[in-house]
């Protein structure tokens, strides 16, 4: 959500965030499930995307 807001604001569009619809219930287990790996990959993807966006902004590419 944060990356989307930054991108829209970079192009001069004033946006407002809304709630997400795919919220999962937490379950504490000893061994991680497949959903945990998927969530970790999604979070890492967003962190890399935010870093890339900030680098591109500093280089005046956006």
PDB file with one MODEL, atoms N, CA, C and O in Angstrom:
MODEL        1
ATOM      1  N   UNK A   1       0.825  -1.179   0.000  1.00  0.00           N
ATOM      2  CA  UNK A   1       0.000   0.000   0.000  1.00  0.00           C
ATOM      3  C   UNK A   1       0.880   1.259   0.000  1.00  0.00           C
ATOM      4  O   UNK A   1       0.599   2.228  -0.705  1.00  0.00           O
ATOM      5  N   UNK A   2       1.938   1.221   0.797  1.00  0.00           N
ATOM      6  CA  UNK A   2       2.798   2.412   0.891  1.00  0.00           C
ATOM      7  C   UNK A   2       3.466   2.720  -0.442  1.00  0.00           C
ATOM      8  O   UNK A   2       3.568   3.883  -0.832  1.00  0.00           O
ATOM      9  N   UNK A   3       3.918   1.691  -1.138  1.00  0.00           N
ATOM     10  CA  UNK A   3       4.573   1.898  -2.430  1.00  0.00           C
ATOM     11  C   UNK A   3       3.588   2.489  -3.445  1.00  0.00           C
ATOM     12  O   UNK A   3       3.958   3.362  -4.230  1.00  0.00           O
ATOM     13  N   UNK A   4       2.366   2.027  -3.432  1.00  0.00           N
ATOM     14  CA  UNK A   4       1.347   2.563  -4.344  1.00  0.00           C
ATOM     15  C   UNK A   4       1.073   4.034  -4.053  1.00  0.00           C
ATOM     16  O   UNK A   4       0.965   4.845  -4.973  1.00  0.00           O
ATOM     17  N   UNK A   5       0.963   4.370  -2.786  1.00  0.00           N
ATOM     18  CA  UNK A   5       0.720   5.769  -2.422  1.00  0.00           C
ATOM     19  C   UNK A   5       1.879   6.658  -2.859  1.00  0.00           C
ATOM     20  O   UNK A   5       1.659   7.760  -3.362  1.00  0.00           O
ATOM     21  N   UNK A   6       3.111   6.188  -2.672  1.00  0.00           N
ATOM     22  CA  UNK A   6       4.271   6.965  -3.099  1.00  0.00           C
ATOM     23  C   UNK A   6       4.279   7.163  -4.614  1.00  0.00           C
ATOM     24  O   UNK A   6       4.593   8.248  -5.103  1.00  0.00           O
ATOM     25  N   UNK A   7       3.932   6.112  -5.349  1.00  0.00           N
ATOM     26  CA  UNK A   7       3.925   6.216  -6.809  1.00  0.00           C
ATOM     27  C   UNK A   7       2.862   7.190  -7.288  1.00  0.00           C
ATOM     28  O   UNK A   7       3.139   8.021  -8.153  1.00  0.00           O
ATOM     29  N   UNK A   8       1.671   7.109  -6.755  1.00  0.00           N
ATOM     30  CA  UNK A   8       0.617   8.047  -7.163  1.00  0.00           C
ATOM     31  C   UNK A   8       0.982   9.481  -6.801  1.00  0.00           C
ATOM     32  O   UNK A   8       0.753  10.396  -7.591  1.00  0.00           O
ATOM     33  N   UNK A   9       1.550   9.685  -5.611  1.00  0.00           N
ATOM     34  CA  UNK A   9       1.948  11.033  -5.197  1.00  0.00           C
ATOM     35  C   UNK A   9       3.084  11.566  -6.063  1.00  0.00           C
ATOM     36  O   UNK A   9       3.166  12.772  -6.292  1.00  0.00           O
ATOM     37  N   UNK A  10       3.963  10.688  -6.548  1.00  0.00           N
ATOM     38  CA  UNK A  10       5.062  11.121  -7.414  1.00  0.00           C
ATOM     39  C   UNK A  10       4.543  11.701  -8.716  1.00  0.00           C
ATOM     40  O   UNK A  10       5.181  12.578  -9.299  1.00  0.00           O
ATOM     41  N   UNK A  11       3.400  11.227  -9.181  1.00  0.00           N
ATOM     42  CA  UNK A  11       2.819  11.731 -10.421  1.00  0.00           C
ATOM     43  C   UNK A  11       1.748  12.783 -10.179  1.00  0.00           C
ATOM     44  O   UNK A  11       0.995  13.129 -11.090  1.00  0.00           O
ATOM     45  N   UNK A  12       1.677  13.296  -8.945  1.00  0.00           N
ATOM     46  CA  UNK A  12       0.802  14.417  -8.653  1.00  0.00           C
ATOM     47  C   UNK A  12      -0.629  14.055  -8.312  1.00  0.00           C
ATOM     48  O   UNK A  12      -1.494  14.932  -8.294  1.00  0.00           O
ATOM     49  N   UNK A  13      -0.901  12.798  -8.042  1.00  0.00           N
ATOM     50  CA  UNK A  13      -2.255  12.389  -7.679  1.00  0.00           C
ATOM     51  C   UNK A  13      -2.356  12.256  -6.160  1.00  0.00           C
ATOM     52  O   UNK A  13      -1.570  11.545  -5.535  1.00  0.00           O
ATOM     53  N   UNK A  14      -3.326  12.944  -5.582  1.00  0.00           N
ATOM     54  CA  UNK A  14      -3.526  12.880  -4.137  1.00  0.00           C
ATOM     55  C   UNK A  14      -4.409  11.682  -3.825  1.00  0.00           C
ATOM     56  O   UNK A  14      -5.561  11.631  -4.259  1.00  0.00           O
ATOM     57  N   UNK A  15      -3.882  10.720  -3.079  1.00  0.00           N
ATOM     58  CA  UNK A  15      -4.600   9.477  -2.806  1.00  0.00           C
ATOM     59  C   UNK A  15      -4.778   9.275  -1.316  1.00  0.00           C
ATOM     60  O   UNK A  15      -4.132   9.929  -0.497  1.00  0.00           O
ATOM     61  N   UNK A  16      -5.668   8.354  -0.982  1.00  0.00           N
ATOM     62  CA  UNK A  16      -5.909   7.997   0.401  1.00  0.00           C
ATOM     63  C   UNK A  16      -5.972   6.482   0.493  1.00  0.00           C
ATOM     64  O   UNK A  16      -6.623   5.835  -0.327  1.00  0.00           O
ATOM     65  N   UNK A  17      -5.302   5.916   1.481  1.00  0.00           N
ATOM     66  CA  UNK A  17      -5.261   4.460   1.640  1.00  0.00           C
ATOM     67  C   UNK A  17      -6.573   3.936   2.186  1.00  0.00           C
ATOM     68  O   UNK A  17      -7.299   4.635   2.893  1.00  0.00           O
ATOM     69  N   UNK A  18      -6.858   2.696   1.844  1.00  0.00           N
ATOM     70  CA  UNK A  18      -8.051   2.011   2.341  1.00  0.00           C
ATOM     71  C   UNK A  18      -7.615   0.707   2.994  1.00  0.00           C
ATOM     72  O   UNK A  18      -6.455   0.313   2.878  1.00  0.00           O
ATOM     73  N   UNK A  19      -8.517   0.050   3.664  1.00  0.00           N
ATOM     74  CA  UNK A  19      -8.192  -1.207   4.334  1.00  0.00           C
ATOM     75  C   UNK A  19      -7.996  -2.325   3.324  1.00  0.00           C
ATOM     76  O   UNK A  19      -8.585  -2.314   2.243  1.00  0.00           O
ATOM     77  N   UNK A  20      -7.163  -3.285   3.688  1.00  0.00           N
ATOM     78  CA  UNK A  20      -6.963  -4.450   2.833  1.00  0.00           C
ATOM     79  C   UNK A  20      -8.000  -5.513   3.160  1.00  0.00           C
ATOM     80  O   UNK A  20      -8.573  -5.524   4.250  1.00  0.00           O
ATOM     81  N   UNK A  21      -8.231  -6.395   2.220  1.00  0.00           N
ATOM     82  CA  UNK A  21      -9.282  -7.392   2.421  1.00  0.00           C
ATOM     83  C   UNK A  21      -8.756  -8.782   2.743  1.00  0.00           C
ATOM     84  O   UNK A  21      -9.535  -9.639   3.161  1.00  0.00           O
ATOM     85  N   UNK A  22      -7.477  -9.035   2.567  1.00  0.00           N
ATOM     86  CA  UNK A  22      -6.975 -10.394   2.783  1.00  0.00           C
ATOM     87  C   UNK A  22      -6.185 -10.496   4.089  1.00  0.00           C
ATOM     88  O   UNK A  22      -4.992 -10.798   4.069  1.00  0.00           O
ATOM     89  N   UNK A  23      -6.832 -10.249   5.201  1.00  0.00           N
ATOM     90  CA  UNK A  23      -6.200 -10.333   6.510  1.00  0.00           C
ATOM     91  C   UNK A  23      -6.368 -11.756   7.026  1.00  0.00           C
ATOM     92  O   UNK A  23      -7.472 -12.302   7.019  1.00  0.00           O
ATOM     93  N   UNK A  24      -5.269 -12.351   7.472  1.00  0.00           N
ATOM     94  CA  UNK A  24      -5.300 -13.726   7.964  1.00  0.00           C
ATOM     95  C   UNK A  24      -5.210 -13.752   9.485  1.00  0.00           C
ATOM     96  O   UNK A  24      -4.659 -12.844  10.107  1.00  0.00           O
ATOM     97  N   UNK A  25      -5.756 -14.798  10.061  1.00  0.00           N
ATOM     98  CA  UNK A  25      -5.650 -15.016  11.506  1.00  0.00           C
ATOM     99  C   UNK A  25      -4.287 -15.639  11.809  1.00  0.00           C
ATOM    100  O   UNK A  25      -3.815 -16.501  11.067  1.00  0.00           O
ATOM    101  N   UNK A  26      -3.661 -15.203  12.890  1.00  0.00           N
ATOM    102  CA  UNK A  26      -2.357 -15.724  13.281  1.00  0.00           C
ATOM    103  C   UNK A  26      -2.511 -17.063  13.981  1.00  0.00           C
ATOM    104  O   UNK A  26      -3.430 -17.255  14.778  1.00  0.00           O
ATOM    105  N   UNK A  27      -1.616 -17.980  13.684  1.00  0.00           N
ATOM    106  CA  UNK A  27      -1.553 -19.268  14.360  1.00  0.00           C
ATOM    107  C   UNK A  27      -0.100 -19.528  14.732  1.00  0.00           C
ATOM    108  O   UNK A  27       0.773 -19.565  13.865  1.00  0.00           O
ATOM    109  N   UNK A  28       0.153 -19.708  16.016  1.00  0.00           N
ATOM    110  CA  UNK A  28       1.501 -20.004  16.477  1.00  0.00           C
ATOM    111  C   UNK A  28       1.747 -21.513  16.381  1.00  0.00           C
ATOM    112  O   UNK A  28       1.048 -22.304  17.014  1.00  0.00           O
ATOM    113  N   UNK A  29       2.733 -21.897  15.592  1.00  0.00           N
ATOM    114  CA  UNK A  29       3.088 -23.305  15.446  1.00  0.00           C
ATOM    115  C   UNK A  29       4.600 -23.451  15.571  1.00  0.00           C
ATOM    116  O   UNK A  29       5.344 -22.480  15.434  1.00  0.00           O
ATOM    117  N   UNK A  30       5.037 -24.667  15.832  1.00  0.00           N
ATOM    118  CA  UNK A  30       6.470 -24.918  15.956  1.00  0.00           C
ATOM    119  C   UNK A  30       7.148 -24.898  14.588  1.00  0.00           C
ATOM    120  O   UNK A  30       8.248 -24.362  14.452  1.00  0.00           O
ATOM    121  N   UNK A  31       6.502 -25.477  13.575  1.00  0.00           N
ATOM    122  CA  UNK A  31       7.037 -25.492  12.223  1.00  0.00           C
ATOM    123  C   UNK A  31       6.274 -24.502  11.357  1.00  0.00           C
ATOM    124  O   UNK A  31       5.047 -24.443  11.427  1.00  0.00           O
ATOM    125  N   UNK A  32       6.976 -23.728  10.545  1.00  0.00           N
ATOM    126  CA  UNK A  32       6.274 -22.755   9.695  1.00  0.00           C
ATOM    127  C   UNK A  32       5.479 -23.453   8.599  1.00  0.00           C
ATOM    128  O   UNK A  32       5.892 -24.486   8.072  1.00  0.00           O
ATOM    129  N   UNK A  33       4.348 -22.875   8.273  1.00  0.00           N
ATOM    130  CA  UNK A  33       3.526 -23.403   7.194  1.00  0.00           C
ATOM    131  C   UNK A  33       3.862 -22.727   5.875  1.00  0.00           C
ATOM    132  O   UNK A  33       4.674 -21.802   5.831  1.00  0.00           O
ATOM    133  N   UNK A  34       3.245 -23.185   4.817  1.00  0.00           N
ATOM    134  CA  UNK A  34       3.515 -22.610   3.493  1.00  0.00           C
ATOM    135  C   UNK A  34       3.041 -21.169   3.392  1.00  0.00           C
ATOM    136  O   UNK A  34       3.645 -20.371   2.675  1.00  0.00           O
ATOM    137  N   UNK A  35       1.975 -20.825   4.094  1.00  0.00           N
ATOM    138  CA  UNK A  35       1.488 -19.438   4.057  1.00  0.00           C
ATOM    139  C   UNK A  35       2.519 -18.471   4.641  1.00  0.00           C
ATOM    140  O   UNK A  35       2.619 -17.327   4.196  1.00  0.00           O
ATOM    141  N   UNK A  36       3.282 -18.926   5.634  1.00  0.00           N
ATOM    142  CA  UNK A  36       4.313 -18.081   6.223  1.00  0.00           C
ATOM    143  C   UNK A  36       5.401 -17.733   5.220  1.00  0.00           C
ATOM    144  O   UNK A  36       5.886 -16.602   5.191  1.00  0.00           O
ATOM    145  N   UNK A  37       5.783 -18.700   4.401  1.00  0.00           N
ATOM    146  CA  UNK A  37       6.798 -18.441   3.386  1.00  0.00           C
ATOM    147  C   UNK A  37       6.259 -17.493   2.303  1.00  0.00           C
ATOM    148  O   UNK A  37       6.984 -16.631   1.804  1.00  0.00           O
ATOM    149  N   UNK A  38       5.017 -17.659   1.959  1.00  0.00           N
ATOM    150  CA  UNK A  38       4.396 -16.777   0.959  1.00  0.00           C
ATOM    151  C   UNK A  38       4.309 -15.357   1.502  1.00  0.00           C
ATOM    152  O   UNK A  38       4.605 -14.401   0.785  1.00  0.00           O
ATOM    153  N   UNK A  39       3.906 -15.211   2.759  1.00  0.00           N
ATOM    154  CA  UNK A  39       3.819 -13.883   3.371  1.00  0.00           C
ATOM    155  C   UNK A  39       5.188 -13.227   3.477  1.00  0.00           C
ATOM    156  O   UNK A  39       5.317 -12.024   3.251  1.00  0.00           O
ATOM    157  N   UNK A  40       6.211 -14.007   3.819  1.00  0.00           N
ATOM    158  CA  UNK A  40       7.568 -13.465   3.918  1.00  0.00           C
ATOM    159  C   UNK A  40       8.067 -13.009   2.554  1.00  0.00           C
ATOM    160  O   UNK A  40       8.719 -11.970   2.452  1.00  0.00           O
ATOM    161  N   UNK A  41       7.772 -13.769   1.507  1.00  0.00           N
ATOM    162  CA  UNK A  41       8.183 -13.385   0.153  1.00  0.00           C
ATOM    163  C   UNK A  41       7.466 -12.113  -0.290  1.00  0.00           C
ATOM    164  O   UNK A  41       8.066 -11.250  -0.931  1.00  0.00           O
ATOM    165  N   UNK A  42       6.191 -11.997   0.049  1.00  0.00           N
ATOM    166  CA  UNK A  42       5.431 -10.794  -0.298  1.00  0.00           C
ATOM    167  C   UNK A  42       5.978  -9.572   0.436  1.00  0.00           C
ATOM    168  O   UNK A  42       6.121  -8.501  -0.154  1.00  0.00           O
ATOM    169  N   UNK A  43       6.284  -9.734   1.719  1.00  0.00           N
ATOM    170  CA  UNK A  43       6.841  -8.623   2.493  1.00  0.00           C
ATOM    171  C   UNK A  43       8.202  -8.206   1.957  1.00  0.00           C
ATOM    172  O   UNK A  43       8.484  -7.012   1.850  1.00  0.00           O
ATOM    173  N   UNK A  44       9.050  -9.175   1.617  1.00  0.00           N
ATOM    174  CA  UNK A  44      10.360  -8.862   1.050  1.00  0.00           C
ATOM    175  C   UNK A  44      10.228  -8.159  -0.296  1.00  0.00           C
ATOM    176  O   UNK A  44      10.973  -7.225  -0.591  1.00  0.00           O
ATOM    177  N   UNK A  45       9.281  -8.609  -1.106  1.00  0.00           N
ATOM    178  CA  UNK A  45       9.026  -7.977  -2.405  1.00  0.00           C
ATOM    179  C   UNK A  45       8.652  -6.510  -2.227  1.00  0.00           C
ATOM    180  O   UNK A  45       9.133  -5.654  -2.969  1.00  0.00           O
ATOM    181  N   UNK A  46       7.802  -6.217  -1.254  1.00  0.00           N
ATOM    182  CA  UNK A  46       7.393  -4.838  -1.007  1.00  0.00           C
ATOM    183  C   UNK A  46       8.538  -3.997  -0.469  1.00  0.00           C
ATOM    184  O   UNK A  46       8.670  -2.833  -0.849  1.00  0.00           O
ATOM    185  N   UNK A  47       9.370  -4.554   0.406  1.00  0.00           N
ATOM    186  CA  UNK A  47      10.508  -3.800   0.934  1.00  0.00           C
ATOM    187  C   UNK A  47      11.507  -3.466  -0.170  1.00  0.00           C
ATOM    188  O   UNK A  47      12.026  -2.351  -0.217  1.00  0.00           O
ATOM    189  N   UNK A  48      11.777  -4.412  -1.050  1.00  0.00           N
ATOM    190  CA  UNK A  48      12.681  -4.155  -2.173  1.00  0.00           C
ATOM    191  C   UNK A  48      12.052  -3.128  -3.112  1.00  0.00           C
ATOM    192  O   UNK A  48      12.755  -2.260  -3.631  1.00  0.00           O
ATOM    193  N   UNK A  49      10.758  -3.210  -3.336  1.00  0.00           N
ATOM    194  CA  UNK A  49      10.069  -2.247  -4.186  1.00  0.00           C
ATOM    195  C   UNK A  49      10.126  -0.841  -3.619  1.00  0.00           C
ATOM    196  O   UNK A  49      10.309   0.118  -4.368  1.00  0.00           O
ATOM    197  N   UNK A  50       9.974  -0.701  -2.300  1.00  0.00           N
ATOM    198  CA  UNK A  50      10.081   0.615  -1.665  1.00  0.00           C
ATOM    199  C   UNK A  50      11.487   1.181  -1.803  1.00  0.00           C
ATOM    200  O   UNK A  50      11.657   2.362  -2.106  1.00  0.00           O
ATOM    201  N   UNK A  51      12.492   0.344  -1.582  1.00  0.00           N
ATOM    202  CA  UNK A  51      13.877   0.796  -1.721  1.00  0.00           C
ATOM    203  C   UNK A  51      14.161   1.219  -3.158  1.00  0.00           C
ATOM    204  O   UNK A  51      14.786   2.255  -3.388  1.00  0.00           O
ATOM    205  N   UNK A  52      13.706   0.425  -4.126  1.00  0.00           N
ATOM    206  CA  UNK A  52      13.911   0.760  -5.535  1.00  0.00           C
ATOM    207  C   UNK A  52      13.212   2.063  -5.898  1.00  0.00           C
ATOM    208  O   UNK A  52      13.765   2.884  -6.630  1.00  0.00           O
ATOM    209  N   UNK A  53      12.004   2.254  -5.392  1.00  0.00           N
ATOM    210  CA  UNK A  53      11.271   3.489  -5.665  1.00  0.00           C
ATOM    211  C   UNK A  53      12.038   4.698  -5.144  1.00  0.00           C
ATOM    212  O   UNK A  53      12.155   5.710  -5.834  1.00  0.00           O
ATOM    213  N   UNK A  54      12.558   4.590  -3.924  1.00  0.00           N
ATOM    214  CA  UNK A  54      13.287   5.726  -3.334  1.00  0.00           C
ATOM    215  C   UNK A  54      14.579   6.016  -4.097  1.00  0.00           C
ATOM    216  O   UNK A  54      14.957   7.177  -4.252  1.00  0.00           O
ATOM    217  N   UNK A  55      15.253   4.981  -4.569  1.00  0.00           N
ATOM    218  CA  UNK A  55      16.463   5.181  -5.377  1.00  0.00           C
ATOM    219  C   UNK A  55      16.092   5.854  -6.695  1.00  0.00           C
ATOM    220  O   UNK A  55      16.765   6.796  -7.112  1.00  0.00           O
ATOM    221  N   UNK A  56      15.044   5.392  -7.351  1.00  0.00           N
ATOM    222  CA  UNK A  56      14.614   5.989  -8.614  1.00  0.00           C
ATOM    223  C   UNK A  56      14.219   7.445  -8.432  1.00  0.00           C
ATOM    224  O   UNK A  56      14.491   8.276  -9.299  1.00  0.00           O
ATOM    225  N   UNK A  57      13.577   7.763  -7.310  1.00  0.00           N
ATOM    226  CA  UNK A  57      13.196   9.162  -7.054  1.00  0.00           C
ATOM    227  C   UNK A  57      14.439  10.035  -6.899  1.00  0.00           C
ATOM    228  O   UNK A  57      14.472  11.162  -7.392  1.00  0.00           O
ATOM    229  N   UNK A  58      15.452   9.523  -6.221  1.00  0.00           N
ATOM    230  CA  UNK A  58      16.681  10.307  -6.033  1.00  0.00           C
ATOM    231  C   UNK A  58      17.431  10.496  -7.341  1.00  0.00           C
ATOM    232  O   UNK A  58      18.137  11.490  -7.516  1.00  0.00           O
ATOM    233  N   UNK A  59      17.283   9.549  -8.260  1.00  0.00           N
ATOM    234  CA  UNK A  59      17.917   9.652  -9.579  1.00  0.00           C
ATOM    235  C   UNK A  59      17.051  10.403 -10.597  1.00  0.00           C
ATOM    236  O   UNK A  59      17.418  10.502 -11.767  1.00  0.00           O
ATOM    237  N   UNK A  60      15.917  10.926 -10.160  1.00  0.00           N
ATOM    238  CA  UNK A  60      14.972  11.682 -10.994  1.00  0.00           C
ATOM    239  C   UNK A  60      14.413  10.833 -12.135  1.00  0.00           C
ATOM    240  O   UNK A  60      14.154  11.347 -13.224  1.00  0.00           O
ATOM    241  N   UNK A  61      14.227   9.530 -11.889  1.00  0.00           N
ATOM    242  CA  UNK A  61      13.626   8.667 -12.897  1.00  0.00           C
ATOM    243  C   UNK A  61      12.102   8.638 -12.770  1.00  0.00           C
ATOM    244  O   UNK A  61      11.417   8.251 -13.717  1.00  0.00           O
ATOM    245  N   UNK A  62      11.567   9.037 -11.629  1.00  0.00           N
ATOM    246  CA  UNK A  62      10.123   9.193 -11.454  1.00  0.00           C
ATOM    247  C   UNK A  62       9.839  10.634 -11.177  1.00  0.00           C
ATOM    248  O   UNK A  62       8.681  11.011 -10.993  1.00  0.00           O
TER     249      UNK A  62
ENDMDL
END
